[in-house]
Amino acid sequence: MENLNTSAKTALVTGAASGLGYELALLLAGDGYDLILVDIDKINLEKAKLIIAKDFHSHITLIEKDLSASNSAQELFDEIGNTVIEVLINNAGFGIYGSFGNTDWERESDMLNLHVITTTHLTKLFLKGMLERGSGKILNMSSLAAFQPGPMMSLYYASKAYILSFSEAIANELIGTGVTVTALCPGQTDTRFQAVVSEGDCTENKIRFNIGNADDVAAYGYRAMKKGKTVAVPGVLNKFLSKVPRFVPRRTVTAIIRKIQDKNRSD
């Protein structure tokens, strides 16, 4: 990849073709960042670039890449070369609905690699340069799902819990370095996520409870990242729901989530 102007601020956004990644890219462009946008969806990635370029003068580089593939983080890091990344947004992700005993392992393995391995590796790779410069911001996309177990989406919930725990831990390690890490934990958001969750044998799943707008959620997370906040949970109801597992037995919380999932499937 041709190196960008290293004197300009540059942000890297994964999963940038649509949804929260796209909305966050818009906000970054509005703040004058050059952008490196990464997604497996080449067509929508190009559309995103055209829309952003209409209103902003950011230099936008597109990279089509499947970040669920092994070693994709290192490949992306090498492709970017010596471009200084001031902001890293690990947004790429997808969900899988269904009983763990019946879901497809290959698809689940890809999801775990994307959420856990790629997110962690990209954070590690770009963190070094941020620490050397004494500045930088990282936003990792977790979820309200991170705060409790999730029957029928067990690995998705577990992977988001990992992202939250990992982000909180390294945010503490980075105090005083000039580098911050934020875990954005939205509830259900109106994005292409629902279509991806409903792929394959689970087309009947339609989760419609407490859905937020992507632009509002992105704006909330972006403000939290700029302030260096460690955990950002948008929405009063979501904040309440994130605290419920502290006061209710985990078995009860798990049973409630199962009932919600089953109801969504039957609707």
N, C-alpha and C positions, 0 to 999 in steps of 0.2 A: 504494500500500500504506500502511496506517495505520502511523505510526511507532511503534516500540517504546519502552519506557522507556529513555532513553539513560543512566540511572544504572546499569543492569544490564549485566553482561557479555553480549555477543551473539556467537554463532558462526554462520557461513554454511557450509553443507555442500551441495555439488552431488552429484548421483547418490545422493541420500539415501534413496530408496525401498526399497532392499534392499542386501544384501551389505556391503561394507566401509564404504560411506557411512552406512548405517543403524547399523552397529556403532559407528562413530565418533561418530555423533549421540547414541547411548546414553551413551557415555563422557563426552561434553561435558555432557549433562544431569545426569549424576551429579556433575559438578564445579560445578553451579549455573549453567551458561550458559543464557541464552535462545537459541532456535534459529530460524534461517531455513533451511528445508529445500527444496531445489530438485531437481526431477526432471521428466522427460517423462511418467513413469508416474503419473498422477493417482490411480488406485485404490490402488496399493501405497503411495504417498506418504501418503494418508489413513490407511491401515492402520498405517503406521509411527508417525504422530502419535498414534493411539489407544493403541498399545502403550507408547510413551514416556510419555504423559500418565498412565498408570496408576500408574507408580512415581515420577515426578518432577514437580516443580511448575514446570518451565520454561514460559515463554511460547513457544509454537511457532507460527511462521508458515509456511504452505506456499505455494510458488510453482511452478505448473506451467509449465515452459518447455523448449523444445527448444534446448539450448545448442550444438547443431551448426549452428544457423542463423547466417547472417551478422549481425554487429552485436548478437548476443544478449547479450554481456557488458555492453555499454553500456546496453542496455535493462534488464538486471537491476540494474545499478548505479543507474540512474535510479529504478527502481521501489522500491528499498530506501530511497532518500532520505537523510535525515540520520542514520539509525541507525548508531551506532558499531560497527564490526565489529572485534572483538579477535582473532578466529581465523577464518581463511579456509581451508577444505579443498576443494581442487580435485580431486574424486574421479571425476566423471562420465567415462565412457569405454566403449568397446566394441571388439571385435576383428573382423577379417575373415580368413577362411582361404581359401587358394587361390593358384594361380599368378598372378602379377601380370598376365600377358598375357591372363588369362581373367576376372579379377574385375571387378565393376561399379564404374565410375569414380564415379558419383553417390554411392554408398555410401562409397567410399573418401574422396571429397572431404569428406563430412560428418564422417568420423572424423578426418581431418587438421584440419579446422576446429575440432572439439571439443577434441582433444588439444593442438594447437599454438596456434591463434589464441585460442580462448576461454580456455584456461588462462593464456596469457601476458597477455591483455588484462585479465582479472579480477585477476591479480596486480598489474599496473601500476595499475589503478584504485583498489584498496584499499590498496596499499602507501603511497600518498601520505599518507593520513590516519594510518596507523600511524607513519610517520616523524615527522609533526608532533606526535604524542602521545608518541613515544619508547617505544612498546611495541606488541607484536603478534606473532602467530605465523601462519605460512603452511605448510600441508602440501600438497605436490603429489604426486599419485599417479603414480609411475613404475612400474617393473617390473623383475624379474630379466632380462627381455627386453632391457633397455636396454644390457646389457653386451656384446652380440654381435649380428651380423646374424642375421636369421631368415627363411630361405627358406620360402615358402608362407604367411608372414605378414609380408612384407617391410615394408610401410608401418606396421603396428602396432609392430614392433620399432623401426623408425626413429623413429617419433613418441615412443616411450617413451625412446629415447636422447636425443632433443631435450629432453624434460622434465627428465631427470637432469642434462644439461649446463647447461641454463638455470638450474636450481635451485642447482646448485653454484656457478655464477658469481655470481649475485646474493647468495647467502648470504655469500660472501666480501666483496662490496661493502658488506654491511650490518653487518659486524663493528663493535661499539661503538655501534650505534644504538638498541639495545633491541628490535630486530625480528629475528626469525630465520626462516629458510626451511629446511624439511626435505623431502627427496625420499624417499618410502616406496617400496621396491623389492621387493615380494613375489614369490615364485614362484607356481606355480599354486595358486589358492585356491578353496575350495568356495563359489562364489557363482553368480548368474545369468549370469555372464560366458560360461560355456561354451555356454549356450543361444543367446546372441547371436552368438557366434563361428560357431555351426553353422547360422545362418539361410540360407535360399535354397538354392543348389545344393550346399552343403557339409555336409549333415546327417550325413554319415558321420564327420566329424571328432569324435573324443572324446579329449581330452587328459587323461590320468589320472595322469601321472607327478608324484610328489612334491607331492601336494595338501595344503595347509594349511587349518586351520579359520579362518573369517572372524573370529570373535571373538578368537582368539589373535593373528592378524595385526594386527587393528585395535588391540588393546591394546599390542602391541609398537610400532607406529607412533605411537600416542598418547603413550606414555612418551618416545619419542625426540623428538617434537615439543616436549613440555613441557621437556625438557632442552636444547632448542636444537641437537640433533644435525643435521648437514647431510644425511647419507645413512644410511638405515636399511634394512638387509637382514635380514628375520626368518628364523631357522632356520640351524643350523650347516651343513647341506648347501648351502643357498642362498648363504651367505657364501663357501663354498668355490667353488661354481660361478661366482660373480661375479668371482672372482680368476683363474680358469682362462685366460680370454682374454689375460691379461698374459704368460703363459708358453708358450702354444701358438700356433702360426701361425694367423692369422685364417682362412686358407683351410681349415685343418683343423677349426677350431671351426665354421665355416659348414657344412661337410660333415656334422659330427656333428649339428648342429641339424636339417639336412635329413633325416637318417636317423630322428631322433626324430619329426619331423612326419609322415614317410611311414608310420612304424610305427603311430602313433596313428590315421592315416587308415584303415589296413588292418585294425586290430583290431575 
